[in-house]
Amino acid sequence: MFYNSENEPEYLLYVSFPEKNDHILSDISNILLLSLFFIFIIIIAFSGSLYQLIKQKKISEIKTDFINNMTHEFKTPIATINLALDSIKNPKIINDKDKVLRYIGMIRDENKRMHTQVENVLRISRLEKNQLEISKEIVDIHDTIDDAINHVSLLVTSKNGDISTHFEAITSEISGNEFHLTNVIVNILENAIKYSGDSPNIDVYTESTNKFFIFKIKDEGIGMSKSAQKMVFDKFYREQKGNIHDVKGHGLGLAYVKEIVEKHHGTVFVESEKGEGSIFTVKLPLI
Ligand code: ADP
C-alpha cells in the first residue's frame, strides 16, 4: 500500500482471522459428518457381505460332506441289491427256493436301510417346516429310557460295552410323545456308543425337581472340543470333517434331539472334555 518513489511499500497491512479454523470447520461439518456416516455404512455393508460369503462357503462345504456321506451310505445297499438280483437271475439259483428267499430277504433288509436313511433326512426337514405333528400323551419317561436302552442293547453287547442306569427321579410322568422321545434317547445313546471306540461304558442318570425331570447320559468316549460343543446341535454339523466313514453319520441326530426337546418345552445341553467323555443333559417339564 502507498508505494514510495522507489516503488517500495511504506506500510504493510496484516489481516488475521482468529476464528478461521472454526469458520472452515463449521462450514464443512455437515458434509464431514455425512461422509463419516457413509463410510460407516460402507464398512458395515462390506463386513456383512464378507460374513455372508464365509457362511455360504461353510454351508456349501457342509452340503458336499453330506452328499458324500449320503452317497456312500446308499452305494453299499445298492451294490448289495444288484448282486442279489444278479444271483437270483442265475438259472442254478432261480430254482432253489431257499436261496431265492434268502436273497429276497437281503434285498428287503437293504431296502429298509435306505428307507431309514431317507426317513431321517425327511424327518428333519418336516420338523423344520413345522409339518411334524407331535401328539402328546402321558409318558412315564423311565419306561421310555428302558425302551430306548433295549433298542441299542444289541449294539452295545456287540461292542462289549455296558449301559448302567441310575434312576433317582421320584416323579417321572411327563406330557410328551413316546415315539419321538424314544428316538431322542436312542440318538444320544447311539452317539455315546459311536463316539466311544471299543467297549463303550455308558451311564444313564435321572433325577426330578419340583417342576422338571432331568436325565443325563454319560459316556467315557472321545469327547469334544469347546467349539464343537457349541455347534453339535446345529444341522449337518460333524466334528470330523470330510468324507469320513469310520464313524458314520449325517450330523442330523442331535439337531433332531434339540427340535423335539424344544417342542416339549425342555432344554438340552452338553458338557464334555476332549478325550474324557461327554454328558448330555435333557431337562423336561413334569406334568
Ligand atoms: P452324527 O450323525 O454325525 O453322529 P449328530 O448330530 O448325532 O450327528 O452329532 C453331531 C456331532 O457331534 C458328531 O458328528 C460328533 O462329532 C459330535 N458328538 C455327538 N455325540 C458325541 C459324543 N457322545 N461324544 C463325542 N462327540 C459327539
Boltz pocket constraint, residues with backbone or C-beta under 6 A from the ligand:
constraints:
  - pocket:
      binder: B
      contacts: [[A, 187], [A, 188], [A, 191], [A, 192], [A, 195], [A, 219], [A, 221], [A, 222], [A, 223], [A, 224], [A, 232], [A, 234], [A, 237], [A, 238], [A, 239], [A, 240], [A, 248], [A, 249], [A, 250], [A, 251], [A, 252], [A, 253], [A, 254], [A, 255], [A, 277], [A, 278]]
      max_distance: 6.0
